[in-house]
Amino acid sequence: MIASKAQSALEYLMIVALTMGITIPTAYLFLQYSSESSAQIIDAQTNQIGRNIIDTAETVYFSGEHSKIILELNMPKNVDDAYILANRELVFKITSDVGVTEAVFFSSVKIPIAEDGDLSNIAGSGLKKIKIQSVADGTGGTKVIIGKFEG
Amino acid sequence: MGRKSQAALEFLTTYAWAFLVIMVTVGALYYFGVFDFSKFLPQKCLFPSQFECLDFSFTGNQIKIKLVNNLGEAINVNSISITNDAATPLSCTSPGAFSGWQPGNDNDITFTGCTGGVFIAGERAEAKITIKYCAPATTGCPEHIVNGKITAVVSSP
């Protein structure tokens, strides 16, 4: 009677050990793969958004002064900041497990872009509305201003 | 009463011994890397798509990567550095700055004389690479940073 109980207890423990032995490595490998996929998805989304903003800025520029387009974009997580440098570089600052990386999108040299207010407002995950507008640059030319749409 | 408590104590002592033996065995297996499941993961090179990683190798004391400039803009590379999270971080002789990396072109980047960072033949090693660059067509050439990570097995030269 006791031997029978001991056998069933041992078999039970062996089944638990075998299950754990399969589950733990599988979970570890799955987590590793999913974290890599997540980084690639964020990279692809950021690239699409950056290209979309620059393409729209070029469209607005050639449409003439006072033309305006509102973009609705779903910003991914891990985008901590957004800004424009030297009137032609749109920069998204992205934090990942590798470190901080800047995704840079260049407008054409002849198409000046500038921030309309603080562009860092569009950072952070979620749906964001971005206003892209062509305005006079004060020197007889045109520039494109990019900012968060408040409306 | 005394007999029962003695039996209970002996039972617990036997349990404690069994537990101790199991813990020592598991500890030894862990020490010898039996539970290091990362070796079942594929070798990989993770860079943003703006600097797509085409190829990579850890050979001898060298690390080589082939990256493509997908920025759509010619750039000047100001510096390239390498490290990892080991207690003694990976240290290599980095390639110097270079200019005129045209869009769409690939570039071989080679780090030599790598030491530390568990960079041992046959072992799986990790390298974090930081590239600082700027676009000369932009006024003032503002500097940008890009980080990537390579995980690979170090092969003998």
Interface residues (C-beta under 8 A of the other chain):
Chain A: P25 Y28 L29 Q32 Y33 E36 A39 D43 A44 N47 L85 A86 N87 R88 E89 V91 I94 S96 D97 V98 G99 V100 T101 E102 A103 V104 F106 V109
Chain B: F37 S38 F40 L41 K44 L46 P48 S49 Q50 L71 G72 E73 K128 T130 A135 A137 T138 T139 G140 P142 H144 I145 V146 N147 G148 K149
